[in-house]
Amino acid sequence: MSAATSLEDLLAKDAIIDVLTRYSRTLDWLDEDGQASCYWPDAAIDYGFFKGTAADFVPVVMAIERQSARRWHFLNPPAIRLVDASHAEVETYGLTAGARRTEAGGYAGTLYGGRYLDAFAKRGGEWRISRRDYVLDWSHPIPDQPVFDPGAAFPLPILEVLQGGHEKYRKL
């Protein structure tokens, strides 16, 4: 393997990691355009509850995410196998939590553990997801929690992202 090939492989893997990072951020900040930029529109998507193309999936998943007042998508470093200069197979484990406001004024939701079985394709110099199968390994309810308002002695900011365009969101 030449140094040029090694460098191209590293750049490809870095671009794939960037897409996966953008995937989590854009879900959490409700950035629908950013979420769509993670997939090729014709990407085959299978989440069990949804089977179809990415173009049809993104509005569905964003509607689901908007139902939560708080959401977090954490991804492990991915396992990436470059098939050739424009195709890769990727597996990424992830934890996801979403919480809704309860009648008592707190938050309750679910914690999910699963994995993303992805194919990536490079088109026009850009890497995106071309196929995604999501496998849910487990889920665990998060019971009603207090609001966790910041205390005067330790005033940490707490975000509640209810729609896209939050003032703290930065497109990176």
C-alpha positions as CSV (number, residue, x, y, z in Angstrom):
1,M,0.0,0.0,0.0
2,S,1.4,3.4,-1.0
3,A,1.5,6.4,1.2
4,A,-1.0,8.1,-1.2
5,T,-3.4,5.1,-0.8
6,S,-3.0,5.2,3.0
7,L,-3.8,8.9,3.0
8,E,-6.9,8.5,0.8
9,D,-8.1,5.7,3.1
10,L,-7.7,7.9,6.2
11,L,-9.5,10.8,4.4
12,A,-12.3,8.5,3.5
13,K,-12.7,7.2,7.0
14,D,-12.6,10.7,8.4
15,A,-15.3,11.8,6.0
16,I,-17.5,8.9,7.1
17,I,-17.0,9.7,10.8
18,D,-18.0,13.3,10.0
19,V,-21.3,12.1,8.4
20,L,-22.0,9.9,11.5
21,T,-21.3,12.9,13.8
22,R,-23.5,15.1,11.7
23,Y,-26.3,12.4,11.9
24,S,-26.4,12.6,15.7
25,R,-26.1,16.4,15.9
26,T,-28.8,17.1,13.4
27,L,-31.2,14.8,15.1
28,D,-30.6,16.3,18.5
29,W,-30.8,19.9,17.2
30,L,-33.8,19.1,14.9
31,D,-31.9,20.2,11.7
32,E,-33.9,18.5,9.0
33,D,-31.7,19.7,6.1
34,G,-28.6,18.6,8.0
35,Q,-30.1,15.2,8.6
36,A,-31.0,14.8,5.0
37,S,-27.4,15.6,4.1
38,C,-26.2,12.4,5.8
39,Y,-28.0,10.2,3.3
40,W,-28.2,9.8,-0.5
41,P,-31.9,10.5,-1.2
42,D,-32.2,7.0,-2.8
43,A,-30.5,5.3,0.2
44,A,-32.4,2.1,1.3
45,I,-33.5,2.6,4.9
46,D,-34.8,-0.2,7.3
47,Y,-35.6,0.7,10.8
48,G,-38.3,-2.0,11.2
49,F,-41.1,0.6,11.7
50,F,-39.9,2.2,8.4
51,K,-38.7,0.7,5.2
52,G,-38.1,2.9,2.2
53,T,-35.8,5.6,0.9
54,A,-33.9,8.2,2.8
55,A,-35.9,11.0,1.1
56,D,-39.1,9.5,2.6
57,F,-37.4,8.6,5.9
58,V,-36.0,11.9,7.0
59,P,-39.4,13.7,7.5
60,V,-40.7,10.7,9.4
61,V,-37.7,10.5,11.8
62,M,-37.7,14.2,12.3
63,A,-41.4,14.2,13.2
64,I,-40.6,11.5,15.8
65,E,-37.7,13.5,17.2
66,R,-39.8,16.6,17.5
67,Q,-42.0,14.7,20.0
68,S,-39.2,14.8,22.5
69,A,-38.3,17.9,24.5
70,R,-34.8,16.5,25.0
71,R,-32.9,13.9,22.9
72,W,-29.4,12.6,22.8
73,H,-27.7,10.3,20.2
74,F,-24.3,9.0,21.3
75,L,-22.3,6.9,18.8
76,N,-19.3,4.6,19.4
77,P,-16.3,5.0,17.1
78,P,-17.4,3.1,14.0
79,A,-15.9,0.0,12.5
80,I,-15.2,0.9,8.9
81,R,-14.2,-1.4,6.0
82,L,-13.4,0.4,2.8
83,V,-14.5,-1.9,0.0
84,D,-13.0,0.3,-2.7
85,A,-12.4,4.0,-3.4
86,S,-16.1,4.8,-3.3
87,H,-17.8,2.2,-1.1
88,A,-17.6,1.3,2.5
89,E,-19.3,-1.0,5.0
90,V,-19.7,0.6,8.5
91,E,-21.1,-0.7,11.8
92,T,-21.6,1.7,14.7
93,Y,-23.0,1.0,18.1
94,G,-25.2,3.7,19.7
95,L,-27.1,4.9,22.7
96,T,-30.2,7.1,22.2
97,A,-32.4,8.7,24.8
98,G,-35.4,10.8,24.4
99,A,-37.5,12.5,27.0
100,R,-40.9,14.2,27.0
101,R,-42.4,16.6,29.5
102,T,-44.7,14.8,31.9
103,E,-48.0,16.0,33.5
104,A,-46.0,16.4,36.7
105,G,-43.7,18.8,35.0
106,G,-40.6,16.5,34.9
107,Y,-39.3,14.4,32.0
108,A,-39.7,10.7,31.2
109,G,-38.7,8.7,28.2
110,T,-36.7,5.7,26.9
111,L,-33.1,4.8,26.6
112,Y,-32.2,2.6,23.5
113,G,-29.2,0.6,22.7
114,G,-28.6,-0.6,19.1
115,R,-26.4,-0.6,16.1
116,Y,-26.4,1.0,12.7
117,L,-25.4,-1.4,9.8
118,D,-24.5,1.1,7.1
119,A,-23.2,1.1,3.5
120,F,-21.6,4.4,2.4
121,A,-21.0,5.5,-1.1
122,K,-18.9,8.3,-2.4
123,R,-20.5,10.3,-5.2
124,G,-19.1,13.5,-6.7
125,G,-16.4,13.5,-4.1
126,E,-18.8,13.3,-1.1
127,W,-19.5,10.4,1.2
128,R,-23.0,9.7,2.4
129,I,-25.1,6.7,3.7
130,S,-26.4,4.7,0.8
131,R,-28.0,1.9,2.9
132,R,-28.9,1.7,6.6
133,D,-30.3,-1.1,8.7
134,Y,-30.9,-0.3,12.3
135,V,-30.9,-3.1,14.9
136,L,-32.4,-2.4,18.3
137,D,-30.6,-4.5,20.9
138,W,-32.5,-3.3,24.0
139,S,-34.5,-0.5,25.5
140,H,-35.1,0.7,29.0
141,P,-37.7,3.2,30.3
142,I,-36.6,6.3,32.0
143,P,-39.1,7.1,34.7
144,D,-40.3,10.6,35.5
145,Q,-37.4,12.7,36.5
146,P,-37.4,16.1,38.1
147,V,-36.8,19.1,35.8
148,F,-33.2,19.6,37.0
149,D,-33.5,23.4,36.9
150,P,-30.1,24.9,37.5
151,G,-29.4,25.8,41.1
152,A,-28.3,29.3,42.0
153,A,-25.0,27.9,43.4
154,F,-24.2,26.0,40.2
155,P,-26.2,27.6,37.3
156,L,-25.6,25.3,34.4
157,P,-27.6,26.0,31.2
158,I,-30.2,23.4,30.3
159,L,-31.5,23.1,26.7
160,E,-34.9,22.2,25.6
161,V,-34.9,22.0,21.8
162,L,-38.5,22.0,20.6
163,Q,-37.9,23.0,17.0
164,G,-35.1,23.5,14.6
165,G,-33.2,26.8,14.5
166,H,-32.2,26.9,18.2
167,E,-30.0,29.9,19.0
168,K,-27.2,27.7,20.4
169,Y,-27.1,25.5,17.3
170,R,-24.1,26.0,15.0
171,K,-23.8,24.4,11.6
172,L,-20.3,22.9,11.7
